[in-house]
Structures are given as structure tokens and as C-alpha cells.
């Protein structure tokens, strides 16, 4: 792992936004061709638990594929959020039946019980972990009673590091995470009860990566 680089909130936003803007087309190609990727089976498991025409929030929607497109193709309603203007532009092109918002997920505001599920693949790692507890509380607030959170988290205990070449796509980015036990405790504190939580290794263009996947149920209403 590269040396730690704990940044301020505005610095993180700039690095992450600029990084995903810079690799937008390359990331689209990567995301669209990731056959056999674990996120597909995890998303299938979530969708199997939802009623028809459920409303889903995706935090870090990227270019709209594969998640947003698969969700709307299954007959659900999706609101996608991404920090990168270029990613949002691509998402609107590739999943035109979804709604997309270009903003920082920490600045989102929704009414209580607005969504049946929240999905966050490979995005919360780009939020400074000092905000995880508050973000999880917001997700709990946005979810309907017994709604679902599906998310992937890092497994290392680091306050942040700069990735010089994210996924080998040609631009820098910034990542941080807690160890899985701490992440799970913070989810429980926010009344998000993990029903399935697994560490797994997945192959990426730059080599194997370790991730912590969680499917959690909103355990009570506010």
C-alpha cells in the first residue's frame, strides 16, 4: 500500500472528481466488460429481495453501467449520484430511464423512507472515513423500514492513500477505509443490520484486490 495521505474534505473531493473525470471513457469500458465480477451476483441477490418497481439510490453510479442499467431494466426506479460530471454525462446516455444527480454524496438530502434500497459499489472508499458514521445514519434515515443497503468497502485500516493509477486506467485517485470489524460496528450503530458480510478477493486489471461486501437490512424506522 502507498504511504498514507490523509487529506481535507475539499482536497478529497477535487482528487476524486478530477480522477474519475479523467478516466471516464476508460472506466466505462472497464465497467461494461467486467464479466463474472462479484458485484453482479450481489446485485442479483438484492434485486431478488425487492418488490416490483422499488426505488433505489445508487451512491457512486459511475457511467450508468452495469448497476443503473441493470436496475432500471429489471423494472425498478433508480436515482444515481456521482461526484464526477463526466461520469454523470455518460450515465444519462447509457441509462436514460434513471434519474442522475451530480453532487457529493455527503451533501445529499432526502426525506425519510425515500428508498427501498441503497447501493454503493466502490464509492464509500472515496469518502473520508471520519464521515462514515454520519453517512450511515443518513442512509438509515433515507431507507424505508426493512429497506436494504448493499455496499462494498475496503479492508485495510488506513486514513487515506493516493492511488497513482486507479485500476490502471491512467489517473490518480484517493482511497481510505476501516478494517471490516470497525465498518460492521458503525453499520450496526446506524441500525443497519448486516445479513450477509463477506471478505473476498477479486481480480482487477492491476491485480487481486481484497473487499468487504455487505448486504444489510434497515432494522428500524426513525
Biotite code that builds the C-alpha atoms (Angstrom):
import biotite.structure as struc

atoms = struc.array([
    struc.Atom([0.000, 0.000, 0.000], chain_id="A", res_id=1, res_name="UNK", atom_name="CA", element="C"),
    struc.Atom([1.339, 3.514, -0.777], chain_id="A", res_id=2, res_name="UNK", atom_name="CA", element="C"),
    struc.Atom([2.220, 5.861, 2.103], chain_id="A", res_id=3, res_name="UNK", atom_name="CA", element="C"),
    struc.Atom([-0.803, 7.308, 3.901], chain_id="A", res_id=4, res_name="UNK", atom_name="CA", element="C"),
    struc.Atom([-2.153, 10.634, 2.671], chain_id="A", res_id=5, res_name="UNK", atom_name="CA", element="C"),
    struc.Atom([-4.934, 11.953, 4.886], chain_id="A", res_id=6, res_name="UNK", atom_name="CA", element="C"),
    struc.Atom([-6.494, 14.914, 3.064], chain_id="A", res_id=7, res_name="UNK", atom_name="CA", element="C"),
    struc.Atom([-9.043, 17.574, 3.932], chain_id="A", res_id=8, res_name="UNK", atom_name="CA", element="C"),
    struc.Atom([-12.583, 17.238, 2.620], chain_id="A", res_id=9, res_name="UNK", atom_name="CA", element="C"),
    struc.Atom([-12.180, 19.722, -0.248], chain_id="A", res_id=10, res_name="UNK", atom_name="CA", element="C"),
    struc.Atom([-8.902, 18.112, -1.314], chain_id="A", res_id=11, res_name="UNK", atom_name="CA", element="C"),
    struc.Atom([-10.523, 14.675, -1.390], chain_id="A", res_id=12, res_name="UNK", atom_name="CA", element="C"),
    struc.Atom([-13.417, 15.966, -3.495], chain_id="A", res_id=13, res_name="UNK", atom_name="CA", element="C"),
    struc.Atom([-11.030, 17.510, -6.014], chain_id="A", res_id=14, res_name="UNK", atom_name="CA", element="C"),
    struc.Atom([-8.820, 14.437, -6.357], chain_id="A", res_id=15, res_name="UNK", atom_name="CA", element="C"),
    struc.Atom([-11.731, 12.003, -6.675], chain_id="A", res_id=16, res_name="UNK", atom_name="CA", element="C"),
    struc.Atom([-13.779, 14.185, -9.042], chain_id="A", res_id=17, res_name="UNK", atom_name="CA", element="C"),
    struc.Atom([-10.831, 15.001, -11.288], chain_id="A", res_id=18, res_name="UNK", atom_name="CA", element="C"),
    struc.Atom([-9.645, 11.401, -11.272], chain_id="A", res_id=19, res_name="UNK", atom_name="CA", element="C"),
    struc.Atom([-12.963, 9.956, -12.416], chain_id="A", res_id=20, res_name="UNK", atom_name="CA", element="C"),
    struc.Atom([-13.442, 12.760, -14.947], chain_id="A", res_id=21, res_name="UNK", atom_name="CA", element="C"),
    struc.Atom([-10.054, 11.949, -16.450], chain_id="A", res_id=22, res_name="UNK", atom_name="CA", element="C"),
    struc.Atom([-10.738, 8.222, -16.865], chain_id="A", res_id=23, res_name="UNK", atom_name="CA", element="C"),
    struc.Atom([-14.426, 8.464, -17.793], chain_id="A", res_id=24, res_name="UNK", atom_name="CA", element="C"),
    struc.Atom([-14.294, 6.654, -21.144], chain_id="A", res_id=25, res_name="UNK", atom_name="CA", element="C"),
    struc.Atom([-11.744, 4.096, -19.951], chain_id="A", res_id=26, res_name="UNK", atom_name="CA", element="C"),
    struc.Atom([-13.785, 3.416, -16.824], chain_id="A", res_id=27, res_name="UNK", atom_name="CA", element="C"),
    struc.Atom([-16.889, 2.908, -18.963], chain_id="A", res_id=28, res_name="UNK", atom_name="CA", element="C"),
    struc.Atom([-15.056, 0.282, -20.979], chain_id="A", res_id=29, res_name="UNK", atom_name="CA", element="C"),
    struc.Atom([-13.795, -1.434, -17.819], chain_id="A", res_id=30, res_name="UNK", atom_name="CA", element="C"),
    struc.Atom([-17.195, -1.430, -16.088], chain_id="A", res_id=31, res_name="UNK", atom_name="CA", element="C"),
    struc.Atom([-19.065, -2.672, -19.131], chain_id="A", res_id=32, res_name="UNK", atom_name="CA", element="C"),
    struc.Atom([-16.762, -5.631, -19.703], chain_id="A", res_id=33, res_name="UNK", atom_name="CA", element="C"),
    struc.Atom([-16.357, -6.898, -16.127], chain_id="A", res_id=34, res_name="UNK", atom_name="CA", element="C"),
    struc.Atom([-17.994, -10.291, -16.698], chain_id="A", res_id=35, res_name="UNK", atom_name="CA", element="C"),
    struc.Atom([-18.093, -12.534, -13.643], chain_id="A", res_id=36, res_name="UNK", atom_name="CA", element="C"),
    struc.Atom([-17.438, -9.607, -11.319], chain_id="A", res_id=37, res_name="UNK", atom_name="CA", element="C"),
    struc.Atom([-18.757, -10.210, -7.771], chain_id="A", res_id=38, res_name="UNK", atom_name="CA", element="C"),
    struc.Atom([-20.959, -7.130, -7.854], chain_id="A", res_id=39, res_name="UNK", atom_name="CA", element="C"),
    struc.Atom([-23.245, -8.838, -10.401], chain_id="A", res_id=40, res_name="UNK", atom_name="CA", element="C"),
    struc.Atom([-24.217, -11.714, -8.124], chain_id="A", res_id=41, res_name="UNK", atom_name="CA", element="C"),
    struc.Atom([-24.571, -9.408, -5.115], chain_id="A", res_id=42, res_name="UNK", atom_name="CA", element="C"),
    struc.Atom([-26.830, -7.077, -7.068], chain_id="A", res_id=43, res_name="UNK", atom_name="CA", element="C"),
    struc.Atom([-28.896, -10.062, -8.227], chain_id="A", res_id=44, res_name="UNK", atom_name="CA", element="C"),
    struc.Atom([-29.338, -11.100, -4.599], chain_id="A", res_id=45, res_name="UNK", atom_name="CA", element="C"),
    struc.Atom([-30.530, -7.621, -3.633], chain_id="A", res_id=46, res_name="UNK", atom_name="CA", element="C"),
    struc.Atom([-32.970, -7.344, -6.543], chain_id="A", res_id=47, res_name="UNK", atom_name="CA", element="C"),
    struc.Atom([-34.452, -10.732, -5.664], chain_id="A", res_id=48, res_name="UNK", atom_name="CA", element="C"),
    struc.Atom([-35.393, -9.330, -2.255], chain_id="A", res_id=49, res_name="UNK", atom_name="CA", element="C"),
    struc.Atom([-37.192, -6.230, -3.580], chain_id="A", res_id=50, res_name="UNK", atom_name="CA", element="C"),
    struc.Atom([-40.809, -5.695, -4.556], chain_id="A", res_id=51, res_name="UNK", atom_name="CA", element="C"),
    struc.Atom([-41.561, -4.704, -8.168], chain_id="A", res_id=52, res_name="UNK", atom_name="CA", element="C"),
    struc.Atom([-40.906, -1.064, -9.069], chain_id="A", res_id=53, res_name="UNK", atom_name="CA", element="C"),
    struc.Atom([-38.808, -0.420, -5.952], chain_id="A", res_id=54, res_name="UNK", atom_name="CA", element="C"),
    struc.Atom([-36.986, 2.894, -5.631], chain_id="A", res_id=55, res_name="UNK", atom_name="CA", element="C"),
    struc.Atom([-33.206, 2.541, -5.362], chain_id="A", res_id=56, res_name="UNK", atom_name="CA", element="C"),
    struc.Atom([-30.468, 5.077, -4.631], chain_id="A", res_id=57, res_name="UNK", atom_name="CA", element="C"),
    struc.Atom([-27.033, 4.380, -6.080], chain_id="A", res_id=58, res_name="UNK", atom_name="CA", element="C"),
    struc.Atom([-24.168, 6.242, -4.419], chain_id="A", res_id=59, res_name="UNK", atom_name="CA", element="C"),
    struc.Atom([-21.332, 6.463, -6.934], chain_id="A", res_id=60, res_name="UNK", atom_name="CA", element="C"),
    struc.Atom([-23.205, 5.468, -10.077], chain_id="A", res_id=61, res_name="UNK", atom_name="CA", element="C"),
    struc.Atom([-20.251, 5.970, -12.441], chain_id="A", res_id=62, res_name="UNK", atom_name="CA", element="C"),
    struc.Atom([-21.164, 5.776, -16.136], chain_id="A", res_id=63, res_name="UNK", atom_name="CA", element="C"),
    struc.Atom([-24.514, 4.059, -15.538], chain_id="A", res_id=64, res_name="UNK", atom_name="CA", element="C"),
    struc.Atom([-23.251, 0.567, -16.268], chain_id="A", res_id=65, res_name="UNK", atom_name="CA", element="C"),
    struc.Atom([-23.541, -2.027, -15.066], chain_id="A", res_id=66, res_name="UNK", atom_name="CA", element="C"),
    struc.Atom([-25.657, -1.220, -11.998], chain_id="A", res_id=67, res_name="UNK", atom_name="CA", element="C"),
    struc.Atom([-28.016, 1.589, -13.024], chain_id="A", res_id=68, res_name="UNK", atom_name="CA", element="C"),
    struc.Atom([-28.834, -0.006, -16.351], chain_id="A", res_id=69, res_name="UNK", atom_name="CA", element="C"),
    struc.Atom([-29.488, -3.412, -14.761], chain_id="A", res_id=70, res_name="UNK", atom_name="CA", element="C"),
    struc.Atom([-31.706, -1.896, -12.070], chain_id="A", res_id=71, res_name="UNK", atom_name="CA", element="C"),
    struc.Atom([-33.966, 0.002, -14.481], chain_id="A", res_id=72, res_name="UNK", atom_name="CA", element="C"),
    struc.Atom([-34.005, -2.926, -16.905], chain_id="A", res_id=73, res_name="UNK", atom_name="CA", element="C"),
    struc.Atom([-35.413, -5.015, -14.033], chain_id="A", res_id=74, res_name="UNK", atom_name="CA", element="C"),
    struc.Atom([-38.319, -2.571, -13.704], chain_id="A", res_id=75, res_name="UNK", atom_name="CA", element="C"),
    struc.Atom([-37.092, -0.563, -10.717], chain_id="A", res_id=76, res_name="UNK", atom_name="CA", element="C"),
    struc.Atom([-36.692, 3.192, -10.314], chain_id="A", res_id=77, res_name="UNK", atom_name="CA", element="C"),
    struc.Atom([-33.163, 4.456, -9.769], chain_id="A", res_id=78, res_name="UNK", atom_name="CA", element="C"),
    struc.Atom([-31.626, 7.701, -8.565], chain_id="A", res_id=79, res_name="UNK", atom_name="CA", element="C"),
    struc.Atom([-27.895, 7.727, -9.287], chain_id="A", res_id=80, res_name="UNK", atom_name="CA", element="C"),
    struc.Atom([-25.408, 10.090, -7.660], chain_id="A", res_id=81, res_name="UNK", atom_name="CA", element="C"),
    struc.Atom([-21.828, 10.756, -8.671], chain_id="A", res_id=82, res_name="UNK", atom_name="CA", element="C"),
    struc.Atom([-19.235, 13.411, -7.941], chain_id="A", res_id=83, res_name="UNK", atom_name="CA", element="C"),
    struc.Atom([-17.848, 13.355, -11.489], chain_id="A", res_id=84, res_name="UNK", atom_name="CA", element="C"),
    struc.Atom([-19.652, 15.437, -14.153], chain_id="A", res_id=85, res_name="UNK", atom_name="CA", element="C"),
    struc.Atom([-18.220, 13.241, -16.905], chain_id="A", res_id=86, res_name="UNK", atom_name="CA", element="C"),
    struc.Atom([-19.466, 10.064, -15.248], chain_id="A", res_id=87, res_name="UNK", atom_name="CA", element="C"),
    struc.Atom([-22.943, 11.584, -14.902], chain_id="A", res_id=88, res_name="UNK", atom_name="CA", element="C"),
    struc.Atom([-22.917, 12.599, -18.555], chain_id="A", res_id=89, res_name="UNK", atom_name="CA", element="C"),
    struc.Atom([-22.180, 9.010, -19.565], chain_id="A", res_id=90, res_name="UNK", atom_name="CA", element="C"),
    struc.Atom([-24.733, 7.618, -17.120], chain_id="A", res_id=91, res_name="UNK", atom_name="CA", element="C"),
    struc.Atom([-27.518, 9.745, -18.591], chain_id="A", res_id=92, res_name="UNK", atom_name="CA", element="C"),
    struc.Atom([-26.584, 8.443, -22.014], chain_id="A", res_id=93, res_name="UNK", atom_name="CA", element="C"),
    struc.Atom([-26.426, 4.764, -21.070], chain_id="A", res_id=94, res_name="UNK", atom_name="CA", element="C"),
    struc.Atom([-29.333, 4.566, -18.598], chain_id="A", res_id=95, res_name="UNK", atom_name="CA", element="C"),
    struc.Atom([-31.767, 7.249, -19.824], chain_id="A", res_id=96, res_name="UNK", atom_name="CA", element="C"),
    struc.Atom([-34.676, 5.898, -17.767], chain_id="A", res_id=97, res_name="UNK", atom_name="CA", element="C"),
    struc.Atom([-32.889, 6.640, -14.496], chain_id="A", res_id=98, res_name="UNK", atom_name="CA", element="C"),
    struc.Atom([-32.513, 9.946, -12.664], chain_id="A", res_id=99, res_name="UNK", atom_name="CA", element="C"),
    struc.Atom([-28.991, 11.214, -12.045], chain_id="A", res_id=100, res_name="UNK", atom_name="CA", element="C"),
    struc.Atom([-27.573, 13.870, -9.722], chain_id="A", res_id=101, res_name="UNK", atom_name="CA", element="C"),
    struc.Atom([-24.069, 15.329, -9.969], chain_id="A", res_id=102, res_name="UNK", atom_name="CA", element="C"),
    struc.Atom([-23.029, 16.039, -6.392], chain_id="A", res_id=103, res_name="UNK", atom_name="CA", element="C"),
    struc.Atom([-21.047, 14.888, -3.363], chain_id="A", res_id=104, res_name="UNK", atom_name="CA", element="C"),
    struc.Atom([-22.965, 12.120, -1.562], chain_id="A", res_id=105, res_name="UNK", atom_name="CA", element="C"),
    struc.Atom([-22.247, 13.901, 1.730], chain_id="A", res_id=106, res_name="UNK", atom_name="CA", element="C"),
    struc.Atom([-24.365, 16.834, 0.519], chain_id="A", res_id=107, res_name="UNK", atom_name="CA", element="C"),
    struc.Atom([-27.443, 14.780, -0.363], chain_id="A", res_id=108, res_name="UNK", atom_name="CA", element="C"),
    struc.Atom([-30.751, 15.445, 1.332], chain_id="A", res_id=109, res_name="UNK", atom_name="CA", element="C"),
    struc.Atom([-33.798, 13.177, 1.016], chain_id="A", res_id=110, res_name="UNK", atom_name="CA", element="C"),
    struc.Atom([-36.969, 12.740, 3.014], chain_id="A", res_id=111, res_name="UNK", atom_name="CA", element="C"),
    struc.Atom([-37.157, 9.884, 5.476], chain_id="A", res_id=112, res_name="UNK", atom_name="CA", element="C"),
    struc.Atom([-38.093, 6.499, 3.989], chain_id="A", res_id=113, res_name="UNK", atom_name="CA", element="C"),
    struc.Atom([-37.479, 7.655, 0.409], chain_id="A", res_id=114, res_name="UNK", atom_name="CA", element="C"),
    struc.Atom([-35.862, 4.442, -0.839], chain_id="A", res_id=115, res_name="UNK", atom_name="CA", element="C"),
    struc.Atom([-36.326, 0.699, -0.719], chain_id="A", res_id=116, res_name="UNK", atom_name="CA", element="C"),
    struc.Atom([-32.593, 0.138, -1.180], chain_id="A", res_id=117, res_name="UNK", atom_name="CA", element="C"),
    struc.Atom([-29.271, 1.957, -1.338], chain_id="A", res_id=118, res_name="UNK", atom_name="CA", element="C"),
    struc.Atom([-26.401, 0.585, -3.422], chain_id="A", res_id=119, res_name="UNK", atom_name="CA", element="C"),
    struc.Atom([-22.795, 1.765, -3.082], chain_id="A", res_id=120, res_name="UNK", atom_name="CA", element="C"),
    struc.Atom([-20.215, -0.214, -5.040], chain_id="A", res_id=121, res_name="UNK", atom_name="CA", element="C"),
    struc.Atom([-16.612, 1.067, -4.704], chain_id="A", res_id=122, res_name="UNK", atom_name="CA", element="C"),
    struc.Atom([-17.704, 4.592, -3.776], chain_id="A", res_id=123, res_name="UNK", atom_name="CA", element="C"),
    struc.Atom([-17.738, 4.917, 0.018], chain_id="A", res_id=124, res_name="UNK", atom_name="CA", element="C"),
    struc.Atom([-13.999, 4.205, -0.045], chain_id="A", res_id=125, res_name="UNK", atom_name="CA", element="C"),
    struc.Atom([-13.645, 7.697, -1.581], chain_id="A", res_id=126, res_name="UNK", atom_name="CA", element="C"),
    struc.Atom([-15.459, 9.351, 1.347], chain_id="A", res_id=127, res_name="UNK", atom_name="CA", element="C"),
    struc.Atom([-13.189, 10.317, 4.270], chain_id="A", res_id=128, res_name="UNK", atom_name="CA", element="C"),
    struc.Atom([-13.828, 7.666, 6.880], chain_id="A", res_id=129, res_name="UNK", atom_name="CA", element="C"),
    struc.Atom([-14.336, 10.294, 9.577], chain_id="A", res_id=130, res_name="UNK", atom_name="CA", element="C"),
    struc.Atom([-17.737, 10.799, 7.902], chain_id="A", res_id=131, res_name="UNK", atom_name="CA", element="C"),
    struc.Atom([-18.752, 7.118, 7.724], chain_id="A", res_id=132, res_name="UNK", atom_name="CA", element="C"),
    struc.Atom([-20.866, 7.173, 10.887], chain_id="A", res_id=133, res_name="UNK", atom_name="CA", element="C"),
    struc.Atom([-22.825, 10.240, 9.768], chain_id="A", res_id=134, res_name="UNK", atom_name="CA", element="C"),
    struc.Atom([-23.261, 8.837, 6.248], chain_id="A", res_id=135, res_name="UNK", atom_name="CA", element="C"),
    struc.Atom([-24.571, 5.525, 7.583], chain_id="A", res_id=136, res_name="UNK", atom_name="CA", element="C"),
    struc.Atom([-27.058, 7.413, 9.775], chain_id="A", res_id=137, res_name="UNK", atom_name="CA", element="C"),
    struc.Atom([-28.275, 9.289, 6.697], chain_id="A", res_id=138, res_name="UNK", atom_name="CA", element="C"),
    struc.Atom([-28.653, 6.064, 4.746], chain_id="A", res_id=139, res_name="UNK", atom_name="CA", element="C"),
    struc.Atom([-30.684, 4.637, 7.633], chain_id="A", res_id=140, res_name="UNK", atom_name="CA", element="C"),
    struc.Atom([-32.892, 7.756, 7.509], chain_id="A", res_id=141, res_name="UNK", atom_name="CA", element="C"),
    struc.Atom([-33.353, 7.546, 3.720], chain_id="A", res_id=142, res_name="UNK", atom_name="CA", element="C"),
    struc.Atom([-34.290, 3.873, 3.761], chain_id="A", res_id=143, res_name="UNK", atom_name="CA", element="C"),
    struc.Atom([-37.816, 2.644, 4.341], chain_id="A", res_id=144, res_name="UNK", atom_name="CA", element="C"),
    struc.Atom([-38.355, 0.299, 7.300], chain_id="A", res_id=145, res_name="UNK", atom_name="CA", element="C"),
    struc.Atom([-36.760, -3.038, 6.395], chain_id="A", res_id=146, res_name="UNK", atom_name="CA", element="C"),
    struc.Atom([-35.036, -1.465, 3.382], chain_id="A", res_id=147, res_name="UNK", atom_name="CA", element="C"),
    struc.Atom([-31.641, -2.705, 2.217], chain_id="A", res_id=148, res_name="UNK", atom_name="CA", element="C"),
    struc.Atom([-28.086, -1.401, 1.913], chain_id="A", res_id=149, res_name="UNK", atom_name="CA", element="C"),
    struc.Atom([-25.723, -3.165, -0.485], chain_id="A", res_id=150, res_name="UNK", atom_name="CA", element="C"),
    struc.Atom([-22.177, -1.844, -0.350], chain_id="A", res_id=151, res_name="UNK", atom_name="CA", element="C"),
    struc.Atom([-18.546, -2.765, -0.845], chain_id="A", res_id=152, res_name="UNK", atom_name="CA", element="C"),
    struc.Atom([-15.884, -1.443, 1.498], chain_id="A", res_id=153, res_name="UNK", atom_name="CA", element="C"),
    struc.Atom([-12.128, -1.589, 1.744], chain_id="A", res_id=154, res_name="UNK", atom_name="CA", element="C"),
    struc.Atom([-10.492, -3.980, 4.181], chain_id="A", res_id=155, res_name="UNK", atom_name="CA", element="C"),
    struc.Atom([-7.399, -2.032, 5.219], chain_id="A", res_id=156, res_name="UNK", atom_name="CA", element="C"),
    struc.Atom([-7.225, 0.262, 8.228], chain_id="A", res_id=157, res_name="UNK", atom_name="CA", element="C"),
    struc.Atom([-5.954, 3.471, 6.637], chain_id="A", res_id=158, res_name="UNK", atom_name="CA", element="C"),
    struc.Atom([-6.933, 7.135, 6.889], chain_id="A", res_id=159, res_name="UNK", atom_name="CA", element="C"),
    struc.Atom([-6.142, 7.542, 3.207], chain_id="A", res_id=160, res_name="UNK", atom_name="CA", element="C"),
    struc.Atom([-3.687, 6.964, 0.410], chain_id="A", res_id=161, res_name="UNK", atom_name="CA", element="C"),
    struc.Atom([-3.167, 8.307, -3.086], chain_id="A", res_id=162, res_name="UNK", atom_name="CA", element="C"),
    struc.Atom([-3.533, 5.756, -5.874], chain_id="A", res_id=163, res_name="UNK", atom_name="CA", element="C"),
    struc.Atom([-1.261, 6.906, -8.671], chain_id="A", res_id=164, res_name="UNK", atom_name="CA", element="C"),
    struc.Atom([-3.049, 4.857, -11.349], chain_id="A", res_id=165, res_name="UNK", atom_name="CA", element="C"),
    struc.Atom([-6.571, 3.771, -10.357], chain_id="A", res_id=166, res_name="UNK", atom_name="CA", element="C"),
    struc.Atom([-7.293, 0.346, -11.891], chain_id="A", res_id=167, res_name="UNK", atom_name="CA", element="C"),
    struc.Atom([-4.527, 1.000, -14.401], chain_id="A", res_id=168, res_name="UNK", atom_name="CA", element="C"),
    struc.Atom([-6.781, 3.491, -16.203], chain_id="A", res_id=169, res_name="UNK", atom_name="CA", element="C"),
    struc.Atom([-4.349, 6.377, -16.236], chain_id="A", res_id=170, res_name="UNK", atom_name="CA", element="C"),
    struc.Atom([-5.290, 8.821, -13.463], chain_id="A", res_id=171, res_name="UNK", atom_name="CA", element="C"),
    struc.Atom([-4.730, 9.292, -9.745], chain_id="A", res_id=172, res_name="UNK", atom_name="CA", element="C"),
    struc.Atom([-7.388, 8.896, -7.067], chain_id="A", res_id=173, res_name="UNK", atom_name="CA", element="C"),
    struc.Atom([-7.743, 8.720, -3.283], chain_id="A", res_id=174, res_name="UNK", atom_name="CA", element="C"),
    struc.Atom([-9.000, 5.893, -1.093], chain_id="A", res_id=175, res_name="UNK", atom_name="CA", element="C"),
    struc.Atom([-9.433, 5.095, 2.590], chain_id="A", res_id=176, res_name="UNK", atom_name="CA", element="C"),
    struc.Atom([-11.156, 2.504, 4.760], chain_id="A", res_id=177, res_name="UNK", atom_name="CA", element="C"),
    struc.Atom([-11.566, 0.913, 8.146], chain_id="A", res_id=178, res_name="UNK", atom_name="CA", element="C"),
    struc.Atom([-10.993, -2.737, 8.886], chain_id="A", res_id=179, res_name="UNK", atom_name="CA", element="C"),
    struc.Atom([-14.164, -4.837, 8.355], chain_id="A", res_id=180, res_name="UNK", atom_name="CA", element="C"),
    struc.Atom([-14.911, -5.181, 12.078], chain_id="A", res_id=181, res_name="UNK", atom_name="CA", element="C"),
    struc.Atom([-14.983, -1.401, 12.532], chain_id="A", res_id=182, res_name="UNK", atom_name="CA", element="C"),
    struc.Atom([-17.102, -0.910, 9.415], chain_id="A", res_id=183, res_name="UNK", atom_name="CA", element="C"),
    struc.Atom([-19.585, -3.513, 10.649], chain_id="A", res_id=184, res_name="UNK", atom_name="CA", element="C"),
    struc.Atom([-19.770, -1.875, 14.076], chain_id="A", res_id=185, res_name="UNK", atom_name="CA", element="C"),
    struc.Atom([-20.512, 1.522, 12.509], chain_id="A", res_id=186, res_name="UNK", atom_name="CA", element="C"),
    struc.Atom([-23.268, -0.032, 10.391], chain_id="A", res_id=187, res_name="UNK", atom_name="CA", element="C"),
    struc.Atom([-24.822, -1.621, 13.471], chain_id="A", res_id=188, res_name="UNK", atom_name="CA", element="C"),
    struc.Atom([-24.635, 1.702, 15.322], chain_id="A", res_id=189, res_name="UNK", atom_name="CA", element="C"),
    struc.Atom([-26.691, 3.204, 12.474], chain_id="A", res_id=190, res_name="UNK", atom_name="CA", element="C"),
    struc.Atom([-29.311, 0.410, 12.749], chain_id="A", res_id=191, res_name="UNK", atom_name="CA", element="C"),
    struc.Atom([-28.113, -1.195, 9.501], chain_id="A", res_id=192, res_name="UNK", atom_name="CA", element="C"),
    struc.Atom([-28.001, -4.886, 10.364], chain_id="A", res_id=193, res_name="UNK", atom_name="CA", element="C"),
    struc.Atom([-25.648, -6.957, 8.165], chain_id="A", res_id=194, res_name="UNK", atom_name="CA", element="C"),
    struc.Atom([-27.434, -10.068, 6.915], chain_id="A", res_id=195, res_name="UNK", atom_name="CA", element="C"),
    struc.Atom([-24.529, -11.109, 4.728], chain_id="A", res_id=196, res_name="UNK", atom_name="CA", element="C"),
    struc.Atom([-20.987, -9.797, 5.166], chain_id="A", res_id=197, res_name="UNK", atom_name="CA", element="C"),
    struc.Atom([-18.046, -11.403, 3.398], chain_id="A", res_id=198, res_name="UNK", atom_name="CA", element="C"),
    struc.Atom([-14.424, -10.530, 2.683], chain_id="A", res_id=199, res_name="UNK", atom_name="CA", element="C"),
    struc.Atom([-13.385, -11.666, -0.759], chain_id="A", res_id=200, res_name="UNK", atom_name="CA", element="C"),
    struc.Atom([-10.598, -11.239, -3.266], chain_id="A", res_id=201, res_name="UNK", atom_name="CA", element="C"),
    struc.Atom([-11.421, -10.164, -6.801], chain_id="A", res_id=202, res_name="UNK", atom_name="CA", element="C"),
    struc.Atom([-9.193, -9.827, -9.848], chain_id="A", res_id=203, res_name="UNK", atom_name="CA", element="C"),
    struc.Atom([-8.727, -6.337, -11.244], chain_id="A", res_id=204, res_name="UNK", atom_name="CA", element="C"),
    struc.Atom([-6.559, -5.032, -14.130], chain_id="A", res_id=205, res_name="UNK", atom_name="CA", element="C"),
    struc.Atom([-3.838, -4.101, -11.637], chain_id="A", res_id=206, res_name="UNK", atom_name="CA", element="C"),
    struc.Atom([-4.020, -7.416, -9.748], chain_id="A", res_id=207, res_name="UNK", atom_name="CA", element="C"),
    struc.Atom([-6.043, -9.008, -6.940], chain_id="A", res_id=208, res_name="UNK", atom_name="CA", element="C"),
    struc.Atom([-7.875, -6.722, -4.511], chain_id="A", res_id=209, res_name="UNK", atom_name="CA", element="C"),
    struc.Atom([-9.492, -7.502, -1.174], chain_id="A", res_id=210, res_name="UNK", atom_name="CA", element="C"),
    struc.Atom([-13.015, -6.155, -0.496], chain_id="A", res_id=211, res_name="UNK", atom_name="CA", element="C"),
    struc.Atom([-15.638, -6.333, 2.228], chain_id="A", res_id=212, res_name="UNK", atom_name="CA", element="C"),
    struc.Atom([-19.127, -6.808, 0.761], chain_id="A", res_id=213, res_name="UNK", atom_name="CA", element="C"),
    struc.Atom([-22.162, -6.172, 2.960], chain_id="A", res_id=214, res_name="UNK", atom_name="CA", element="C"),
    struc.Atom([-25.887, -6.671, 2.463], chain_id="A", res_id=215, res_name="UNK", atom_name="CA", element="C"),
    struc.Atom([-27.585, -5.004, 5.432], chain_id="A", res_id=216, res_name="UNK", atom_name="CA", element="C"),
    struc.Atom([-31.217, -4.548, 6.488], chain_id="A", res_id=217, res_name="UNK", atom_name="CA", element="C"),
    struc.Atom([-32.568, -1.332, 7.937], chain_id="A", res_id=218, res_name="UNK", atom_name="CA", element="C"),
    struc.Atom([-33.544, -2.653, 11.348], chain_id="A", res_id=219, res_name="UNK", atom_name="CA", element="C"),
    struc.Atom([-35.992, 0.035, 12.488], chain_id="A", res_id=220, res_name="UNK", atom_name="CA", element="C"),
    struc.Atom([-37.566, 3.304, 11.435], chain_id="A", res_id=221, res_name="UNK", atom_name="CA", element="C"),
    struc.Atom([-36.585, 6.688, 12.917], chain_id="A", res_id=222, res_name="UNK", atom_name="CA", element="C"),
])
